[in-house]
Structure formats: C-alpha cells, structure tokens
Amino acid sequence: MEYFEIKDEITPATVSAALAALDDAYNGNEITIQLPYNGGGSVDAAIWLIEAIKQTKAKVTIEVDRYVISAAAFIYLWFIIYPELHVEAKTTGEPAILVYHRPRVIIDEHLAFLNDLNDRTDEWETLKEFTEIFDKLFEYLMAACGYTAANENIYEYSQCALKHQLRHVRDGYYSNQDFVMPT
Amino acid sequence: MLNINLNKVRNNISASANNKKEAYEKLKSFKEKNEQLKAVYVAKGQKQIKISL
C-alpha cells in the first residue's frame, strides 16, 4: 500500500509523486491519495491526476479531510459522480467541508468568470468548455440533494416571498459564488 | 452553507456510462483548447494569465 499526501494545494509539484506511482502501478497495487486541508490550485495538475487515477492499474482510495476546495473538490466530486470500480472517494470519517465554484481566469488580481466575458475574448471558448464541465457536476449534485424545477417557485409566508434553500444554492453558484457543503 | 451532507446523498447520484464517457471527452477537448489558449498568452507576453481553480 502506498500513501501520497497532497496537502495545501494542487500543483504540478504536489501531484508529481502520485502521478508517477499511478502510472507505474501493477494489478493488485493499492494507492491512497490523501487530500487534507487542500485549497485547490492548478487546472492542469487536477486533470492530470483525474486521468492518471482513471487509467491506473492500481486500486485507488481518494481520502479528503478538513476542507477540500476548488481543484481538490473537483477531483473528489469527479469520482463520486463518475465512479470507477477501482476508485473509492471518501472522507477519513471525520467531518469535512467541500467548497466548489465555477472556473475563472485571474487577470491582474481580478476574477473573470464566463459570464463576465464575451465571445470576442481569447478565453471564451476554453472557459465555456470548462465551465460546462463544472456545471454538469454541480447539477448532478443538486439532483442528488433533491432539487427539482418546483424548487424555483416562490413560497409565500406572512406576505413575504421566500426562496427554497436549493434555489438559493443554485442562484449563488450561478452568480459565481462558492458553493459550500459538508461531507 | 447547504445543510445537506454529501455523504448522505451521494448514493442518489446517477451518471450513466454514456454521461461519463462524454465527460472524459469534454475534459480532453478542454485540455486541447487550454493548451491553445496558453500559446496565445505566451505570444502576447501574458504568461501570468491562466484559467484557475
């Protein structure tokens, strides 16, 4: 059994040892990838890790702990929503917090989400494709939570108009806010 | 924060094999476009800009 702790952030450097082990694994090998207090990071590194986990011959456990944010949340959710027989994604058993948001481009410390841009910008096609990938995962998650179109209806209470909690969550996510969920 | 625990609802998630296949194809397509975008940034001298998570 091999253990790889990828803590703090997802970068080419922090995932490199795990990538090598996943690539070199034989049938019967067991690899645990721990993502404790991970704040996310690199798009490339996250995708390399997802692809290496999918393609490896090893049995893989992905274990999250404390907080799992952004790129780390993307990796964790990917294998919950698109499961593989040889991969188990789980917590350590202790409560953890998942923080998920739409991808963005950082330009001079300013954040550009897809709906901040237009189709004349260099980033449009690429960010659109990645945002659709993220939105699909999010919608699977919402459906699992019980979201239906009926949750868009306004609830009247003492002459006040209230939104369902799942509508608040969706509105926040599609307004480019962080989606936070215990796990 | 949504007061629903992911561990309690994860068994309700049902992506089909086709959905999964499409997701990996889309991931591959994104990777190719992202490499092209990086080349545009390099050509414009804007290497510090990138899609981020």
Contacts between the chains, C-beta under 8 A, distances in Angstrom:
chain1	res1	chain2	res2	distance
A	10	B	53	7.6
A	40	B	53	5.0
A	41	B	53	6.6
A	42	B	53	7.3
A	43	B	34	6.8
A	43	B	50	7.3
A	43	B	51	5.3
A	43	B	52	6.8
A	43	B	53	5.6
A	44	B	34	7.7
A	46	B	53	6.3
A	47	B	27	6.2
A	47	B	30	7.9
A	47	B	31	6.1
A	50	B	27	7.2
A	51	B	27	7.7
A	54	B	24	7.4
A	70	B	53	4.4
A	71	B	53	3.9
A	74	B	53	6.3
A	78	B	23	7.9
A	80	B	6	7.5
A	80	B	10	5.4
A	80	B	13	6.5
A	81	B	13	5.5
A	81	B	15	5.3
A	82	B	15	5.5
A	82	B	19	7.5
A	82	B	20	4.3
A	82	B	23	5.6
A	82	B	24	7.8
A	91	B	7	6.8
A	97	B	1	7.9
A	98	B	6	6.2
A	103	B	51	5.6
A	103	B	52	7.1
A	103	B	53	5.9
A	104	B	51	7.3
A	104	B	52	6.0
A	105	B	49	6.3
A	105	B	50	7.0
A	105	B	51	5.5
A	105	B	52	6.7
A	106	B	49	7.1
A	106	B	50	7.3
A	106	B	52	4.9
A	107	B	49	5.6
A	122	B	37	6.4
A	122	B	40	5.1
A	122	B	41	7.6
A	123	B	37	6.4
A	123	B	51	7.2
A	125	B	33	5.9
A	126	B	30	6.9
A	126	B	33	4.2
A	126	B	34	5.4
A	126	B	36	7.4
A	126	B	37	4.6
A	126	B	51	6.6
A	127	B	51	6.1
A	129	B	26	6.6
A	129	B	29	6.1
A	129	B	30	4.5
A	129	B	33	5.8
A	130	B	30	5.0
A	130	B	34	7.5
A	130	B	51	6.2
A	132	B	26	6.9
A	133	B	23	6.8
A	133	B	26	5.4
A	133	B	27	6.4
A	133	B	30	6.4
A	136	B	23	6.8
A	140	B	13	5.4
A	140	B	14	8.0
A	140	B	15	5.9
A	141	B	6	7.7
A	141	B	13	7.3
A	143	B	12	7.3
A	143	B	13	7.5
A	144	B	9	4.4
A	144	B	10	6.7
A	144	B	12	4.0
A	144	B	13	4.5
A	145	B	2	7.0
A	145	B	4	5.1
A	145	B	9	5.5
A	145	B	12	7.9
A	146	B	9	7.7
A	146	B	12	7.8
A	165	B	2	6.9
A	165	B	3	7.5
A	166	B	2	7.7
A	169	B	2	5.1
A	179	B	2	7.4
A	180	B	1	4.4
A	180	B	2	7.0
A	181	B	1	7.0
A	181	B	2	5.1
A	181	B	4	7.0
A	181	B	5	7.7
A	181	B	6	5.5
A	182	B	1	7.1
A	182	B	3	7.7
A	182	B	4	7.9
A	182	B	5	5.0
A	182	B	6	6.9
A	183	B	5	6.4
A	183	B	6	3.8
A	183	B	7	5.7
